Amino acid sequence: MKVLYLCTELYPFLKTGGLGDVSAGLPPALQALGCEVRLLMPAFPPLHQAAPVQQMVAPLPRAPTPWGAPPDLPSAHLVLAHLPGVAQPVYLLQAPVLFDRPGNPYLGPDGHDWRDNASRFAALSWAGALLGQGLDPQWTPDVLHGHDWHAGLMPAYVRAFVDAQQPTPATVFTVHNLAYQGIFPAALFPQLGLPPAMLDVHGVEYFGQLSFMKAALRYADRLTTVSPTYAQEIQQPAQGMGLDGLLCERAGVLTGILNGVDEQVWNPATDALLPTPFDAQTLDNKAVVKRALQERLGLAVRHNALVFGVVSRLTPQKGLHLLVPLLDELVQRGGQLALLGQGDEALEQALVDAALRHPGAVAVRMGYDEDTAHAVIAGADVLLMPSVFEPCGLTQLYGLRYGSLPLVHRVGGLADTVVDCTLENLDDDSATGFVFDAFTADALRHALGRAFALFRRPQAWRRVQQQAMAQRFDWATAAHHYLAVYRSATLSRPAQQPRLEEREPHVRRHRL
C-alpha cells in the first residue's frame, strides 16, 4: 500500500510541538509493516537546507480543474528529496514566496499568524491532491494521510475530484489538536479553487468564516485522533470547538489511536544527552541525572528535594496558570520546579517572578531546546501536565519511560496513559503517576500533596517508577491501528477505473 503523509513538521529538522515527533515516528513504523510511505511537506528553510540533492518532479499546474478555476497560488513545484536519517523519500513543495521565511513556520516575527497562511497551506493540500491524481507519473499513492489543519483542504480537493468522476486515493485525516482549526475570512474562498457549493454550512463554512479543519472533518473518508478518550471528548460541546455536531455525525469513521514513543530518541538506557544511562534495574543512576539537572538550571543540589519538571508551551490549554499560586507552598514543602517553555507573556512573567522570589528552588528557562528538554524529562522526579485538555500528550509518555512520574489532569490521552497512585493501585502495582479530576487549584494542590507523601516512602516510590518504566507506547502498535484504518478507507471506496495516467499519460498531465 502506497501512503502519502502530509505534514508540516519533522523532528529533528523542524519541530514546534508533538507533531514533529509523530512525523518522525509513525512513517518508519508504517514502512516496517510493508507500507510504501512518502512524505509531503512545505520546503521550509530547515528542510530545504538539509536536502542538498533534489529531483524535480513537476510544477503545480495552473490549468482549469474539472469544476472550475484552480487555486490562486504563486508559482510552485514539487521536488523529491532525501533527508539525512529519514528512510522515507520526501516531496518538498518549493514555493519561495510562501515558505522561504525564517523562524516559526506558522508565525511572523510579531508572533502573529502569517497573513497568507490560507494560501500557504492550501498549496500543501492542493499538492497532495494532485499527487493523488498522478502528478508524479512514477508514484501514485493509494492513501493520502493529512495531519492537522495545515493539510485540512486536501480531503476537500479530493472530494471535488471524486464528484467530477475522477479516480482518487482514499483520504485519512488525523486531528492532533482541535483547538487549532485554520480559520480564515470567507472572502478568501474564491482563492482556494474549491467548488462553489462547498461554501456551505455542510461544507467548509464555519460561523460565517472558513475552517480548514472542518473541511477535513467533513470530507475525509476516515478520521483519527490521537487518543481514544479525546475521540469521545471532541464529540461533546465542551471540547468540540463548535465542531462536535459534525464529529457526532461522523462518529462511525472516527478512531482514537494513541501516539507512540520513538525508542531511538526517548530511551534512558541509550540517551546520549544524559550524563549517564539508566533503566528500571539501575534507577540509582537517575540520581546522577537529577543532580545534573539541578546544576544545569541553578537549582540547589539536594537529593531529597522533590523536583517537579515542566516542558511545555505556556498556553491556556496547558493549565499551568493553576500552578502559579501554588509555587510558594511547593517550595515551602521542600519542592523544586524546573521549567522549560515559552508562550503567554503574563504566564511567563509570573513564572519569572516566582524564580526571583525563590532562587535555587524555582528555575525557569524560556524557549525550547532538545538538550534541556531531555535534561528536565529525565532528571525530574515528577512531570507536571495539568492540562485543561490534552489530545494525547507525549511528555507524559516520555516521563513514564524515564521514571519521572507524571502528574496530570484526567483528560484525553493523559487519562488513557497514566494510572493514579490510589491505595488500590499502589496495592496491585498498577500505579504509574498522579491524576486529579476537577480542574481547580485545590485539586492540583491535593495531587501535589500525594506526590510529596509518596516521595517520603522510597520503596513505594521506586515500585511506581519501575511500573511506569515498564509501560510501552510504541509506534509499531499505533502503526497497526493506522494500517487497519487505511484498509477500511480503501475498501469503502467504490470500484474505480484505472487512473488516466495508467491509460493515457500524455492526456492526464494536460487535464490537470
QUICOR-V456226 format. One record per backbone hydrogen bond with DSSP energy under -0.5 kcal/mol. CO is the residue of the C=O (numbers start at 1). NH is the residue of the N-H. If there is no record, write none. Layout:
BEGIN
[[CO	NH] [CO	NH]]
END
This chain:
BEGIN
[[1	3] [1	36] [2	142] [2	143] [3	5] [3	38] [4	6] [4	145] [5	7] [5	40] [6	147] [10	13] [10	14] [14	10] [17	20] [17	21] [18	22] [19	23] [20	11] [20	24] [21	25] [22	26] [25	29] [26	30] [27	31] [28	32] [29	33] [30	33] [30	35] [31	34] [35	37] [36	3] [38	5] [39	91] [40	7] [41	93] [42	44] [44	47] [44	48] [45	49] [46	50] [47	51] [48	51] [50	52] [50	84] [52	54] [53	82] [54	56] [55	80] [58	78] [59	61] [65	68] [68	65] [71	73] [76	60] [77	94] [78	57] [78	58] [79	81] [79	92] [80	55] [81	90] [83	86] [85	87] [89	39] [90	81] [90	92] [91	41] [91	93] [92	79] [92	94] [93	43] [93	95] [94	77] [95	98] [95	99] [96	100] [99	45] [99	101] [106	114] [108	111] [112	108] [114	117] [116	120] [117	121] [118	122] [119	123] [120	124] [121	125] [122	126] [123	127] [124	128] [125	129] [126	130] [127	131] [128	132] [129	133] [130	133] [130	135] [131	134] [135	137] [136	139] [142	170] [143	4] [143	145] [144	146] [144	172] [145	6] [146	174] [148	151] [149	152] [151	154] [153	157] [154	158] [155	159] [156	160] [157	161] [158	162] [159	163] [160	164] [161	166] [162	165] [170	144] [171	221] [171	222] [172	146] [173	175] [173	224] [174	148] [174	176] [175	226] [177	180] [179	181] [180	149] [181	213] [182	212] [184	210] [185	188] [186	189] [188	191] [188	192] [189	192] [189	194] [190	193] [191	72] [195	198] [196	199] [198	200] [198	204] [198	205] [200	203] [200	205] [204	211] [206	209] [208	186] [209	206] [210	184] [211	215] [212	216] [213	217] [214	218] [215	219] [216	220] [222	173] [223	255] [224	175] [225	257] [226	259] [227	231] [228	232] [229	233] [230	234] [232	235] [233	236] [233	239] [236	239] [236	240] [237	241] [240	243] [243	247] [244	248] [245	249] [246	250] [248	251] [250	253] [251	254] [253	223] [255	225] [255	257] [261	263] [261	475] [262	265] [262	266] [265	267] [267	270] [267	271] [268	278] [270	272] [271	274] [279	282] [282	285] [283	286] [284	287] [285	288] [285	289] [286	290] [287	291] [288	292] [289	293] [290	294] [291	295] [292	296] [293	297] [294	298] [294	299] [300	302] [302	305] [305	307] [306	308] [306	336] [307	309] [307	381] [307	382] [308	338] [309	384] [310	340] [312	342] [313	315] [314	344] [315	318] [316	319] [317	388] [317	389] [319	322] [320	323] [320	324] [321	325] [323	326] [323	327] [324	327] [326	330] [327	331] [328	332] [329	333] [330	335] [331	334] [334	306] [336	308] [337	339] [337	363] [338	310] [339	365] [340	312] [341	367] [342	314] [344	348] [345	349] [346	350] [347	351] [348	352] [349	353] [350	354] [351	355] [352	356] [353	357] [354	358] [356	359] [358	361] [358	362] [360	300] [361	337] [363	339] [364	366] [365	341] [369	373] [370	374] [371	375] [372	376] [373	377] [374	378] [375	379] [376	380] [381	405] [382	309] [382	384] [383	407] [385	387] [385	409] [390	413] [394	398] [395	399] [396	400] [397	401] [398	402] [399	404] [400	403] [403	405] [405	383] [406	408] [406	434] [407	385] [408	436] [409	411] [411	414] [411	415] [412	415] [412	416] [413	417] [414	417] [414	418] [418	420] [419	432] [419	433] [420	422] [422	426] [423	427] [424	428] [425	430] [425	431] [426	429] [432	406] [433	421] [434	408] [436	410] [438	440] [440	444] [441	445] [442	446] [443	447] [444	448] [445	449] [446	450] [447	451] [448	452] [449	453] [450	454] [451	455] [452	456] [454	457] [457	461] [458	462] [459	463] [460	464] [461	465] [462	466] [463	467] [464	468] [465	469] [466	470] [468	471] [472	474] [473	261] [474	478] [475	479] [476	480] [477	481] [478	482] [479	483] [480	484] [481	485] [482	486] [483	487] [484	488] [485	489] [486	490] [487	491] [488	492] [489	493] [490	493] [499	502] [499	503] [500	503] [500	504] [504	507] [504	508] [505	509] [506	510] [507	511] [508	512]]
END
